[in-house]
Amino acid sequence: MKRYLLSLILPVSLGLASPAEAQDVVSQIQALAAENADAYASPLTEGLAYTLAAGYMDRSAPMSALGFDVGVRFLGSRPSREHRTFQAVLPESIVFQHPTMGERTYHDPYQSRDESLETPTIAGNGEGLVLVPAGQFEADLLEAGENPDDYQVAFPSGLSLPVTPLVVVHATLGVGVGTEMSVRYLPKAEVAPELGRVSSHGFTVSHLVSRWVGLPVDLTAVVGYQTMSGEGFLEASGTHVGLTGGIGAGPMDFFGGALVRNASSELTYRVENPDDLPGLPEDGAELSVRSSTSASPGYVLGARLQLLALNLSGHYTFGAHDVFSLKLGLGLP
C-alpha cells in the first residue's frame, strides 16, 4: 500500500532520536489531513495545556522566611472517555491526475472499509480505520488497471496514552511577609516516549492573604506560569491565578481552592506524501495541531504530609480536564 507519513520537524544534527523512535505522537499520524490530525492529537495537546496550568500548590500557607523545599513533582492530565475516539472526516472531493485517465474530480471518493467512521485518538487503543476508494473513483481505478488497495488511507492506531505527563524539579523558598516563591525546571529529557525530548520551566508566587485579615483558616493567593518546548515541534505554556484555603493539623496539611487557567499548545509536523496520494495534504506541507484554554476554571483539593525534613504532597484539579499532581520533597517548612 502506498503510504505517507506526517513526520516531525526535527533537526537531526542535534543528535536526537528519530521520529519513529522517539516522537510516536507525530510518526503515528498517518493519512490524516488537518481536521483528522487535530482530532487524533487533541487529547495530547489539550491535556498538555491543562497540565501546565494545573497549579503547583504544596500547603495551605506559604513558608516562613528562609524556609526551603526541594523536590520532584509529577503531573498528569487524564483524558476523559469521550477523548479516546473521534469521528473521522472524509474528503468531500478530490482532484486526481492519472497518466491514462487525465485529471478528474471525484465527489465522495472514499468510504470506511468497516462502515463505521469511529477511530481511536492518541489516548485510545486498537487499530485505526481504513478508508478505501468508492464509487466512480474506484471504478475508474479498476478501468485503468490500478489496484484500489494502493489508494487506501490508513488512520493511525491508538497509543493508549493514559496521561499527558510533566515531570519537573520543584524548589521553593520563603521570602518573608507571608510570601514564598517557587521555580520549576526540567532540562532536556524524555518524559514520555510519545513526546521525545522536551524541556520545561516555570514559577509560582504565593502570598498569605489571611495574614492581613482575621480568618479561622489560611487563605493564600497564587499566580504561576509554566512552559514546555520540544526541538522545533512542540510549544506550550500555561498560567494560573487562584485562591486556596486550608488548615494544618500536626504533620498533615489540607487545602482546597479554585483557579483560573489559561494555556495553549502547538504541535508542528511536516507532511510526507511523495506518491501524491489523492485527498491528502501536499508533500512537504507544514501543518500544526493547536489547542488552547481561556479563563478555564479549575477546582483543587490537596494534602501534605511532613515527616521531619521529608514531605509528600499532592493535589487534584477538577475541570474540563482533570489533572493530578504528586511531589516528594526535602526541606524545612
N, C-alpha and C positions, 0 to 999 in steps of 0.2 A: 504494500500500500504506500502510495506517495505520502510522505509525512513532512510536517514543518514544525518548527519549534519557536516559541517565544522565549528567546534567551536573554539573560541578564546583561545589562551594560556594565561591564566589569573590567577594569584594567588588569590584564593578565600579568603585566610587568611587575605588579605589586606582590606577586607570589602567592595569591590567594587560591583556594581550591576552585576547581572549575564549577560552573553552574550545576552540572549533573551530579557533582559530588557534594556540594555544599548548599546551593540555592535551590532546593527542591521546589520551593514555592513558585519560582519562575519557570524552571525547566519542566514542571508538570503542566503548565498552562499550554496545552496543545490544542490546535484547531479552535481557538477562541478569538472571535472578534471582540471589540471593545466592551460591548454590553455584557457578553458572557464572561469575559475576563474579570470585569468588575464584580459580578455576582459570585464567581468562583472564589475570588480572593477576599471578598468583603469581611468574612469572619476574622481574617488576619489583620487587615488594615483598620477596620473598626475596633477590633479588640485591642490593637496596639495603641490607638488613640485614647481609648478609655483607660488602659493600663497606665499610661504616662500621666494621666490626670487624676488618678485614683486617690491621691493624698498619701502622706507618709508620716502618720502620727504614731507616737510611742506611748504616750501617757496623758493623763488628764491635765497636767500643768507643766509648764516649761521647767527646765533645770535651773537650779540656783547658780549664782555667779561662779565661774570656773568649774562647774560640773561638766563632765565629758562622757562621751559614749562612742565607741567604735564597733561596728558590726557589719554583718552581711544581710541584705534584705532580698527576699524573693517575692515577686508579684506575678499574678497571673489573671487574665480575663477569661472567663468561661463562656463559650458560645452557647446560646440557647438551642433548643431542639429545632426551632424554625430556621436556624442558621446552618443546618447540616446538609440541606439540599436546596436546589433552586430550579426554576423552570427555564429551560434553555430557550433562547431567542433564535428562531430560524431566519435565514435571509429571505426577504420578500422577492428579490430578483437578483440575477447575476448576469453579467455580460461575459460570454465565453468565446475566446478566439481559438479556432481549431484549424490546422493546416488544410484539411479537406472540406470542412463544413463552413469555413469562414467565420465571421463574427455574428453571433446570435445572442438575443436576450431571452432569458427564461424566467418565468414567474413561478414562485413556489417550487424551486428546483430540488429541494431536499425534504426528506421526511425521516422520522426516527425509525431505526431498524426494529425497535421493540414497541413502537407506537407511543409509549409514554415519553414525555419531554422532561421528566424529573431526573436530575443528575446530581451527584454529590458535590458539595463545596469542598474547600480545603479542610474543613473541620469534619466532614462526613467520612464515610468509608464505602468501599465497594467500587466496582468498575463504572467508569463514565459511560454515558450513552454514545451511540454511534449514529451519525446521520448518513443516509445513503441517497444517491441520486433518485429522483422520482419523476413521473410524468414525461413530458416531452424531452426533458434533459436526458433522462435515462434512455429513452427510445433513440434519440439521435446518437448517443454514445455507442449503443449497440449497432446502429446502422453504419457508423463509421469504423466498426471493428475494434472499438475500445472496450476494455473491461470496466464496467461501472464501479467495481470494487476498488479500482485505483483512485477513485474520486471520493471515497468515503472520508468523512470528517469525524475523528475520534476525540471525544472530550476526555480530560484527564480524570484519573481515579481520585477518590478522596484520600487525604493523607492522615485522617483520623487525628487531627491536631487537637488535643484535649484542652489546652490553654494557650493563650498568647503570652509568652513569658518575658520577664525582665529581671535581671539579677544585677545588683549594684552594691558597692561598698558604701556604707552609710556612716557618716561621722557627725556628731552633734556637740556643740559647745554652748554652755550657759554664759551669757554676756552681762547678766545683771538686769535690774529694773524689770524683772518678770519676763525676760526675753531670752530665747535661745535661737541659734542659727544652725542649720543642718546643710551639709553638702553631700552629694551622691555622685559616684563616679564608676564607670565601667570602662576599663581600657579595651582596646580592640580584641574581641574574643567571640567564640561561638557559643551563644546562649542556647540555641536550638539548631539541629542540623538543617531544618527547613529554612532558616534565616541566613545561615552562614555567619561570617564575622561582622559584628556590629560594635559600636561604641555608644556610650550614653553618659550624660552628666546633667546635674540639676541642683536646686537648692530649695530650702523652705525656711521661712521665718515665722516663729510662733511667739505670741505675746499674751500674757495672762491678764485678760480684761477684768476679771473679778477682783484683782488687787486694788482697783480704783473704786469699786462699789461693794457693798456688803451682800454677799451671796453665800448660801449654805454649800454650794458646790464650786468646783473650779470651772471657770469659763475662759476658753482660750481661742483667740483669733489666729488663723493660719493662712498663709499665702505661699504658693510654691510654683516651681517651674521645672520641667524635665524634658530632655530632648534625646533622640536616638538617631543614629545615621549608619548607613552601610556604605560600602565603597561604590558610590555613584548610583546605587539602585534604590536606596531607601532613605527617606527623610521623614521624621515625625517629631512632634512636640506637643506638650500639653501644659496647661496651667490650672491651678485650683485655688479657690478662695472659700473660706468657710469658718464655721464656729463649732467648737466641740465643748462638751461639758462632761464632768466626771468627778470621781471621788477615789481617794486612796484608802485602802484598808489593810494595814500591815504590809506584807510583801506584795500584795496584789493592788492593781490599779485598774479601774474600769472607766471607760469613756464611750461617748457616742456623740453624733452631731450630724451636720449637713454641709454639703459642699456644692459650689457651682463650678462646673468643669467646662473648659474649652480646649479642644485639641484637634489636630489634623495629622494625617499621614499620607504619604505618597509612595507608591511602588512603581518603579520605571523599568520598562523592558523593551527589547527590540525584536521585531518580527523577523523570522527567517522562513521565507516561503519561496525557495529557489525554483520550485516546479510550477510556480504561479497557479496554484490550485484555486479554482474559481470560488468566489464568495468569501475569500479570506483576505486579510489585510495585505497590502503590497510588501514584498520582500524588503527588509531594511527599515520599515516604518517604525517610528518610536512612539510608543503608547504608554499611558500611565493609568494606574488604578488609584483613585483618591477617596479618602473618607474624612469626614470632619464632624465635630460636635460643636454646638453653640449654646452656651448657658444651660448645659445639661445638668439636672440636679442629681446628687448622689447622697445617700444616707449611710452613715458609718456607725458600726458597733465594733468595739475592740477591748482588749485587755492586755495587761502586762504583769509579768512575774519577775521580781527582783530577788536573787539569791546571792548575797554578798556582792561581789563585783560582776557576777554573771546575770544576764537578764534575757528573757524571752518575751517577745511581744507580737501581737498580730491584730489585724482588723479586717473587716469585711465591708465592702462598699456596695450597697444595693442601688440599682438604677437600670438604665437601658441595657447596660452590660454589667453583670456582677463581677467584681474584682476582689481577690483576696490577697493579703499581704502577711508574710511572716518574717520576723527579724530576730537573729541571735546576736546579742551584743555583749560588750565588756566595758565597764566603766563605773564611775561614781556619779550617782544622780544628784 
